[in-house]
């Protein structure tokens, strides 16, 4: 369940990032997602990151690993 919520948060963050691109206001952003972007997506989806055990740690670990690769 936690991994599905995490993937949903990532997907929501990516889709949210497409709105300015779709309006031709910004270039497409290929940068890795940040913890803040994913947390905002959780909030917009009505999820509390602290209510799902391990979700905060999973999100931070994912973003930290992505930043190392770039």
C-alpha positions as CSV (number, residue, x, y, z in Angstrom):
1,X,0.0,0.0,0.0
2,X,2.8,2.4,0.9
3,X,4.5,1.9,-2.4
4,X,1.3,2.6,-4.3
5,X,0.7,5.8,-2.4
6,X,4.3,6.8,-3.1
7,X,3.9,6.1,-6.9
8,X,0.6,8.1,-6.9
9,X,2.4,11.0,-5.3
10,X,5.2,10.9,-7.9
11,X,2.7,10.7,-10.7
12,X,0.6,13.6,-9.4
13,X,3.8,15.7,-9.0
14,X,4.8,15.0,-12.6
15,X,1.4,15.8,-14.0
16,X,1.2,19.0,-12.0
17,X,4.6,20.0,-13.5
18,X,3.1,19.6,-17.0
19,X,0.5,22.4,-16.7
20,X,2.9,25.3,-17.3
21,X,4.5,23.3,-20.2
22,X,1.1,22.6,-21.7
23,X,0.3,26.3,-21.6
24,X,3.6,27.1,-23.3
25,X,4.7,29.1,-20.3
26,X,7.8,27.0,-19.3
27,X,10.1,24.4,-20.8
28,X,9.6,20.8,-19.9
29,X,11.3,20.0,-16.6
30,X,13.5,16.9,-16.7
31,X,15.0,17.4,-13.2
32,X,14.4,14.8,-10.5
33,X,11.4,15.4,-8.2
34,X,12.1,17.0,-4.9
35,X,10.8,15.9,-1.5
36,X,8.7,19.2,-1.4
37,X,7.1,18.5,-4.7
38,X,6.0,15.0,-3.7
39,X,4.8,16.2,-0.3
40,X,2.7,18.9,-1.9
41,X,1.2,16.1,-4.1
42,X,0.4,14.1,-1.0
43,X,-1.4,17.1,0.5
44,X,-3.3,17.9,-2.7
45,X,-4.4,14.2,-2.8
46,X,-5.7,14.6,0.8
47,X,-3.0,12.3,2.3
48,X,-1.0,12.9,5.5
49,X,2.5,11.6,5.0
50,X,2.8,11.0,8.7
51,X,-0.2,8.7,8.9
52,X,1.4,6.1,6.6
53,X,4.3,4.3,8.4
54,X,7.5,4.6,6.4
55,X,6.2,6.9,3.7
56,X,8.2,9.9,4.8
57,X,11.4,7.9,4.9
58,X,10.7,6.2,1.5
59,X,10.0,9.6,-0.1
60,X,13.2,11.2,1.3
61,X,15.3,8.1,0.4
62,X,14.0,8.2,-3.2
63,X,14.8,11.9,-3.7
64,X,18.2,11.6,-2.1
65,X,19.1,8.7,-4.4
66,X,17.9,10.5,-7.4
67,X,20.0,13.6,-6.6
68,X,23.1,11.4,-6.3
69,X,22.6,10.1,-9.8
70,X,22.4,13.5,-11.4
